[in-house]
Amino acid sequence: MPAINLTNGQTAIIFSKEEISERTNRSISRAFLKAASTAAKLTNLGFDDKDPKTWGVFSEVSEQDQENLDGYQAALIVGMVKSWSLGDLPTIETVIDLPKAIFDELSTACGKEYNDTIDTSPDTDPKAPIAD
């Protein structure tokens, strides 16, 4: 359970990847896939986050696509915050009411915990011969 020091002396404890439920994992995973799909659309339209001249392509994607990008961060925070000094735990409806600095800090910390602990090793076929 990583502890996070937030802006203005606030704190949060987030679940480790191993502690979250399958339901939470699925929710975060679905949100990630939606965001990745929108990111691919933006890339195909020529978006480059380092080039402000390309930022106008956001007007070419639907509002739903724009919500998909934001939804991943919200799902991370809602799914991974175990406790915090800010009162009631966030819900998908209330998480966007957080001050931007705290939202950004939490989404970064939760994303790092969630993504840095994903097992990316290939699945092995139990019937495959094992090399000596």
N, C-alpha and C positions, 0 to 999 in steps of 0.2 A: 504494500500500500504506500505508494509514493506520496509525500507531503509536498504541497505547493505553497510557496509564499506569494501572495497576490498584492496588487497595488493597495496602498493605504493601510498596510498592516493586516489585511485580511488573509485567511489561510483556507486551504482545501485539502482534503485527503481524497485521492482517487484510487479506484480499484486497479489492481494490476490486471493485465490481460488474462491471466490464469484464473482470476476471481470472478470475472463477469459471467453471467448466465448465458446459455445458448440463445435465449430469447433476445437478450441485449446484443449479443454478437451478431445475430441475424439482422436486427434493426440497424446497427451501425454498418454492416456489410451492404445492406440494400441502399442505404443513404450514400455510401461510398460509390457504388456502381452507378447510381443516378448522376452523381457529381462527375464521375469519370466520363460518362457518356456526353454530358454537356461540355466538359473540357475538350473532348475530342472534336465536337462540333465547332467550338471556338478555334481550335487549332486549324481545322479545315478551312475556316473563314479567314485565316491569316493572323489571328490574335497572337501577340507576343507580349507577355506581361512586362518585359523590359523596354518596350517601344510604345510610348504614349500615342504615337500616330495610329496604332492598330486598335486602341481601346474602344473605338467607335463601333466595332463589330458586335459589342454587347447589345446594341439596338436591333441587331438582326436575329437574336435568339429570343424565344418566347419567355414570358414571365415565369412559366413553369420551369424552364431550363435555368433561369436565374435563381429561382427558389431551390432547385436541386443543388446548386453550388453551395448555398448557405445551409442547406439541410444537413449536410455531412457534419459540419462543425457543431451544429445544435445537437445532433444525435450523439456525437462523441461526449459532449458535456453532460447531457441528460443521462446517458448510459454509464458513464464512468465516475461521476462525482459521488463519492460515498458519504462524505460529510463536509461541511464548511462552516465558516463563521458568519455567513451572510443570512442566516435564518432558514426558512423552508428550502428544501432541496429544489433544484430547478425542474420544471416540466417542459415539454416541447412548446407549450404556450408561453411560459414565462421566461425561458432562457434568453430570448431576444430582448428582454427588458434590462438585462445586465448592462452596466457601464461598458463601453467598447473595450477599454483597456483590460478589464477583468475577463470579458468574453474572449478576447484574443489570447490572453495568457492561459486561460483554461483550455481553449481549443488546441493551442500549441502543445501544452503538456499532455493532454489526453491523446492527441494524435501521435505524439512521440511514444507514449506508453503502448498504445494500441498497435501501432505499425512496427515499432522496433522489436516487438516480441513475437511477431508472426513467424511461424516456421516455414521457411521457403525451400527447405530441402525437398528433393523429389520423392514422391511416393515410390516405394519399392514393391515389386511383385513378389509375394511370399513364395511363389512357385519357381521364381528365377534362380538359377544356380548362383552360388556365392563364390566369388573369386578368392583363391587362397593367397 
